[in-house]
Amino acid sequence: MSKQKDKYLALRRQLPDIIDEYISYLQVDVEEPSPKMVERLSVIQKFLNSYAITIDKVAVSLSLTDLEKLPREFVQNYLANLRLKPAGKRFILYTLAAFWNYLTNTSFTIERGMPLFYRNVFNEWKIVYKESYHNIIYSESKKKTILYTQEELEGLLDFMANSYVTTLPTQKKADNWEKEKERNIAIFAIIIGTGASIQEVVNLTVRDIDMRKKGIWVVRNNEKQFIRFLPFTIPYIAPFVKERRGRWDLDPSIPSLFLTMLKKPMGRNTIGHLAKNIGHAYGKAITPSILKDSHASIVYKETGDIKKVAEIQGYSLDKNHLIRFID
């Protein structure tokens, strides 16, 4: 048994049964839980244990009624007494807020006809203790978020299409780039154009991209969702899709949209490494997450609708990615 699974099982024994439903919702691999998932469960366990002590209980015995009645004053005192750097406090706040969002919103099922309960103590806390909330979210020690404008992103795509090859040190690397240029440009154009996560891009199949409707299909919470491209990215996506669909028609046995030279599905690390190399040549920090955040920023500036951004990006409104560019 792995060390992470040992930690996960130890935490699970200290948490109320509702955590199983939450873990299922998050689609956690309980046989190989990630370190980050174990860390999130640890945050929830410590918080619930502290609350349980105030009502003469232990965390594992907390009922839904106990969770529903949790006082906002307790939230305030708990967060105020944390001896952590701002980033650590933000992680705890986002973890707990996401759990409560599940309890009061996304736990809705047709069979139940409602979420587990409706009162969200963290939403109340943000209103009543607005200053404390802003002190955590907008701390000066928070790293400066890198966001690019549409004009800057158009410049990046143009650089990839016309200039990146001239920065490569050997003819072999230049030749390899030219062979896969349309694929590489399409990867980043899709992230910029839809705000899809790197994992969603990796998971795309040929059938998931629809150039007639000008967008992609992704699966979130076991449901398919269509996301339209930002119009300026379409010319950088269409040539690759036409070529890839032609190859797929000849050999439909490999449905993945993005393949390596060895005809294997591309992985997250490959795309991340490619972004780093392009950014180094371009002279600016380029990562899939920066491009994703920049897409969110563009959509928000165009629409002024944070709920629209949350829907497209697949985030809850408490997520750091959204709060970064809204003040």
PLY file of the C-alpha trace (Angstrom):
ply
format ascii 1.0
element vertex 327
property float x
property float y
property float z
element edge 326
property int vertex1
property int vertex2
end_header
0.00 0.00 0.00
1.36 3.42 -0.97
2.14 6.14 1.56
-0.47 8.43 -0.01
-3.16 5.77 0.28
-2.21 5.19 3.94
-2.65 8.91 4.60
-5.91 8.97 2.68
-7.37 6.03 4.64
-6.27 7.53 7.95
-8.00 10.82 7.07
-11.10 9.06 5.79
-11.57 7.32 9.15
-11.72 10.73 10.82
-14.27 12.31 8.47
-18.07 12.02 8.31
-19.62 9.69 5.77
-20.66 12.52 3.44
-17.01 12.83 2.43
-17.40 9.64 0.37
-19.99 11.34 -1.83
-17.72 14.36 -2.24
-14.74 12.17 -3.14
-16.89 10.35 -5.70
-17.98 13.70 -7.15
-14.30 14.71 -7.53
-13.60 11.38 -9.25
-10.67 10.67 -6.95
-8.75 7.46 -7.55
-8.90 6.08 -4.01
-6.33 3.43 -4.89
-3.79 6.09 -5.88
-4.90 9.42 -4.38
-2.74 12.36 -5.38
-0.70 14.24 -2.74
-2.75 17.37 -3.45
-6.01 15.50 -2.84
-4.69 14.11 0.43
-3.67 17.65 1.40
-7.20 18.91 0.69
-8.74 16.17 2.81
-6.34 17.05 5.60
-7.53 20.68 5.45
-11.18 19.57 5.66
-10.44 17.14 8.51
-8.64 19.74 10.62
-11.39 22.29 10.09
-14.20 19.86 10.92
-12.34 18.52 13.92
-11.90 22.03 15.31
-15.59 22.73 14.80
-16.66 19.40 16.31
-14.79 20.17 19.54
-16.93 23.30 20.02
-20.12 21.20 20.03
-18.69 18.29 22.05
-18.35 15.94 19.11
-15.65 14.41 16.94
-15.41 15.15 13.22
-16.49 11.67 12.11
-19.81 12.00 13.93
-20.80 15.38 12.48
-24.21 15.32 10.83
-25.43 17.34 7.87
-27.43 19.42 10.34
-24.22 20.18 12.23
-22.56 21.31 9.00
-25.56 23.36 7.96
-25.60 25.20 11.30
-21.87 25.91 11.43
-21.54 29.55 12.65
-19.85 32.09 10.41
-18.10 33.38 13.55
-16.33 30.05 13.77
-15.11 30.42 10.18
-13.80 33.89 10.96
-11.96 32.80 14.12
-10.52 29.70 12.46
-9.09 31.59 9.48
-7.91 34.52 11.61
-5.91 32.20 13.88
-4.09 30.39 11.09
-0.34 31.00 11.33
0.39 30.65 7.65
1.64 32.70 4.75
-1.10 34.24 2.57
-0.79 31.52 -0.06
-1.37 28.87 2.59
-4.45 30.68 3.89
-5.82 30.98 0.37
-5.38 27.27 -0.23
-7.31 26.47 2.96
-10.05 28.97 2.13
-10.49 27.68 -1.43
-10.49 24.06 -0.25
-13.15 24.64 2.40
-15.24 26.92 0.15
-15.20 24.29 -2.61
-16.38 21.62 -0.14
-19.22 23.84 1.06
-20.13 24.68 -2.53
-20.57 20.96 -3.10
-22.70 20.53 0.02
-24.99 23.43 -0.88
-24.99 23.44 -4.67
-23.37 20.76 -6.81
-24.58 17.89 -4.60
-27.99 18.39 -6.23
-29.34 15.20 -7.80
-32.59 14.50 -9.61
-33.37 11.76 -7.10
-32.80 14.05 -4.12
-34.44 17.04 -5.77
-32.12 19.41 -3.91
-28.52 19.72 -2.70
-27.63 18.25 0.68
-28.61 21.59 2.23
-28.82 25.20 1.12
-27.09 27.41 3.68
-23.51 28.19 2.63
-21.65 29.56 5.64
-18.66 30.60 3.50
-20.83 32.80 1.29
-22.22 34.40 4.45
-18.73 34.84 5.88
-17.51 36.62 2.73
-20.32 39.16 3.09
-20.21 39.69 6.86
-16.41 39.60 7.12
-15.66 41.22 3.78
-12.45 42.85 5.00
-11.02 39.54 6.25
-11.94 37.90 2.95
-10.17 40.60 0.93
-7.11 40.46 3.20
-6.69 36.79 2.34
-7.54 37.01 -1.35
-5.74 40.22 -2.25
-2.67 39.93 -0.06
0.31 41.96 -1.29
2.54 38.92 -1.01
0.45 37.15 -3.60
2.38 36.48 -6.80
1.59 38.84 -9.63
-0.72 37.19 -12.09
0.43 37.18 -15.70
-2.38 37.92 -18.12
-2.03 38.64 -21.82
-4.35 40.76 -23.93
-5.91 39.55 -27.16
-3.37 41.60 -29.11
-0.49 39.97 -27.22
-1.92 36.49 -27.78
-2.35 37.17 -31.48
1.31 38.21 -31.49
2.28 34.93 -29.80
0.39 32.81 -32.33
1.92 34.80 -35.19
5.37 34.27 -33.67
4.78 30.52 -33.53
3.55 30.48 -37.12
6.28 32.60 -38.68
9.27 33.23 -36.43
9.81 30.50 -33.83
11.57 28.22 -36.28
14.32 30.83 -36.78
15.25 30.61 -33.08
15.94 26.88 -33.10
19.65 26.01 -32.80
19.89 23.10 -35.24
18.44 22.21 -38.63
17.09 18.96 -37.23
15.07 20.82 -34.57
13.85 23.26 -37.21
12.78 20.39 -39.46
10.96 18.65 -36.61
9.17 21.89 -35.75
8.02 22.38 -39.34
6.63 18.83 -39.41
4.47 19.42 -36.35
3.99 23.20 -36.54
0.29 23.16 -37.35
-0.36 20.70 -34.53
1.64 22.72 -32.00
0.01 26.01 -32.95
-3.45 24.42 -32.79
-2.81 23.15 -29.25
-2.10 26.62 -27.90
-4.75 28.26 -30.06
-7.36 25.92 -28.56
-6.26 26.72 -25.00
-6.31 30.45 -25.79
-9.55 30.18 -27.74
-11.59 28.11 -25.28
-9.93 28.29 -21.86
-9.84 24.49 -21.78
-7.46 22.94 -19.27
-4.37 21.13 -20.47
-5.95 17.82 -19.45
-9.08 18.60 -21.45
-6.92 19.40 -24.47
-4.99 16.15 -24.05
-8.28 14.24 -23.87
-9.71 15.73 -27.08
-10.56 13.34 -29.89
-11.13 14.14 -33.55
-14.88 13.95 -32.96
-14.67 16.51 -30.13
-13.74 19.40 -32.39
-16.44 20.95 -34.57
-15.22 23.53 -37.05
-18.72 24.07 -38.40
-19.93 25.21 -34.97
-16.45 26.63 -34.25
-15.72 25.00 -30.91
-14.92 21.88 -28.92
-16.79 19.42 -26.75
-15.38 18.65 -23.30
-16.67 16.41 -20.52
-17.21 18.01 -17.11
-19.00 16.37 -14.20
-19.91 13.50 -16.53
-21.71 15.84 -18.93
-20.63 17.10 -22.36
-20.19 20.87 -22.67
-19.60 22.83 -25.87
-17.15 25.77 -25.78
-16.86 28.17 -28.71
-13.52 29.47 -29.95
-12.59 33.09 -29.58
-12.82 34.13 -33.27
-9.20 35.30 -33.63
-7.90 31.79 -32.85
-9.85 29.95 -35.56
-7.34 30.54 -38.42
-4.66 28.91 -36.26
-6.81 25.84 -35.55
-8.57 25.10 -38.84
-5.56 23.98 -40.96
-4.49 21.34 -38.45
-8.03 20.04 -37.95
-8.51 19.63 -41.70
-5.23 17.71 -42.00
-5.85 15.60 -38.86
-9.38 14.70 -39.91
-8.05 13.54 -43.27
-5.58 11.20 -41.57
-8.29 9.99 -39.18
-10.59 9.12 -42.08
-7.82 6.83 -43.37
-7.05 5.36 -39.93
-9.86 5.80 -37.34
-8.16 3.41 -34.89
-6.41 6.33 -33.13
-9.08 8.90 -32.17
-6.89 11.29 -30.14
-6.75 14.72 -31.74
-3.13 15.40 -30.83
-0.54 12.70 -31.51
3.24 12.50 -31.19
5.48 11.62 -34.12
5.17 8.01 -32.95
1.37 8.25 -33.29
0.81 8.16 -29.54
-1.53 10.55 -27.71
0.34 13.61 -26.48
0.74 14.05 -22.73
0.50 17.03 -20.41
4.25 17.14 -19.80
5.00 17.29 -23.51
2.72 20.29 -23.95
4.10 21.98 -20.84
7.68 21.51 -22.07
6.75 22.87 -25.49
5.17 25.96 -23.90
8.31 26.58 -21.86
10.55 26.41 -24.95
8.30 28.73 -26.94
8.13 31.18 -24.05
11.92 31.20 -23.73
12.29 32.03 -27.42
9.48 34.60 -27.32
10.94 36.31 -24.26
7.79 36.00 -22.13
6.47 33.47 -19.63
4.22 31.03 -21.48
2.41 28.20 -19.71
-0.95 26.52 -20.39
-2.34 28.01 -17.16
-1.29 31.55 -18.15
-2.98 31.13 -21.54
-6.09 29.72 -19.85
-6.23 32.65 -17.40
-5.72 35.09 -20.27
-8.72 33.58 -22.06
-10.79 34.11 -18.91
-9.63 37.71 -18.69
-10.60 38.39 -22.32
-14.05 36.85 -21.88
-14.65 38.82 -18.69
-13.63 42.09 -20.31
-15.93 41.38 -23.26
-18.96 40.28 -21.23
-18.53 41.60 -17.70
-20.19 38.34 -16.65
-18.18 36.36 -14.10
-20.73 33.52 -14.16
-20.16 33.19 -17.89
-16.41 32.95 -17.30
-16.91 30.34 -14.57
-19.12 28.26 -16.86
-16.68 28.36 -19.77
-13.61 27.72 -17.64
-15.22 24.98 -15.56
-14.57 26.66 -12.20
-16.62 27.55 -9.17
-16.77 31.27 -8.45
-14.43 30.81 -5.48
-11.56 29.64 -7.62
-8.36 31.66 -7.54
-8.21 31.77 -11.34
-11.33 33.92 -11.47
-10.60 36.17 -8.52
-7.19 37.04 -9.98
-8.52 39.47 -12.54
-11.71 40.71 -10.87
-11.40 43.54 -8.37
0 1
1 2
2 3
3 4
4 5
5 6
6 7
7 8
8 9
9 10
10 11
11 12
12 13
13 14
14 15
15 16
16 17
17 18
18 19
19 20
20 21
21 22
22 23
23 24
24 25
25 26
26 27
27 28
28 29
29 30
30 31
31 32
32 33
33 34
34 35
35 36
36 37
37 38
38 39
39 40
40 41
41 42
42 43
43 44
44 45
45 46
46 47
47 48
48 49
49 50
50 51
51 52
52 53
53 54
54 55
55 56
56 57
57 58
58 59
59 60
60 61
61 62
62 63
63 64
64 65
65 66
66 67
67 68
68 69
69 70
70 71
71 72
72 73
73 74
74 75
75 76
76 77
77 78
78 79
79 80
80 81
81 82
82 83
83 84
84 85
85 86
86 87
87 88
88 89
89 90
90 91
91 92
92 93
93 94
94 95
95 96
96 97
97 98
98 99
99 100
100 101
101 102
102 103
103 104
104 105
105 106
106 107
107 108
108 109
109 110
110 111
111 112
112 113
113 114
114 115
115 116
116 117
117 118
118 119
119 120
120 121
121 122
122 123
123 124
124 125
125 126
126 127
127 128
128 129
129 130
130 131
131 132
132 133
133 134
134 135
135 136
136 137
137 138
138 139
139 140
140 141
141 142
142 143
143 144
144 145
145 146
146 147
147 148
148 149
149 150
150 151
151 152
152 153
153 154
154 155
155 156
156 157
157 158
158 159
159 160
160 161
161 162
162 163
163 164
164 165
165 166
166 167
167 168
168 169
169 170
170 171
171 172
172 173
173 174
174 175
175 176
176 177
177 178
178 179
179 180
180 181
181 182
182 183
183 184
184 185
185 186
186 187
187 188
188 189
189 190
190 191
191 192
192 193
193 194
194 195
195 196
196 197
197 198
198 199
199 200
200 201
201 202
202 203
203 204
204 205
205 206
206 207
207 208
208 209
209 210
210 211
211 212
212 213
213 214
214 215
215 216
216 217
217 218
218 219
219 220
220 221
221 222
222 223
223 224
224 225
225 226
226 227
227 228
228 229
229 230
230 231
231 232
232 233
233 234
234 235
235 236
236 237
237 238
238 239
239 240
240 241
241 242
242 243
243 244
244 245
245 246
246 247
247 248
248 249
249 250
250 251
251 252
252 253
253 254
254 255
255 256
256 257
257 258
258 259
259 260
260 261
261 262
262 263
263 264
264 265
265 266
266 267
267 268
268 269
269 270
270 271
271 272
272 273
273 274
274 275
275 276
276 277
277 278
278 279
279 280
280 281
281 282
282 283
283 284
284 285
285 286
286 287
287 288
288 289
289 290
290 291
291 292
292 293
293 294
294 295
295 296
296 297
297 298
298 299
299 300
300 301
301 302
302 303
303 304
304 305
305 306
306 307
307 308
308 309
309 310
310 311
311 312
312 313
313 314
314 315
315 316
316 317
317 318
318 319
319 320
320 321
321 322
322 323
323 324
324 325
325 326
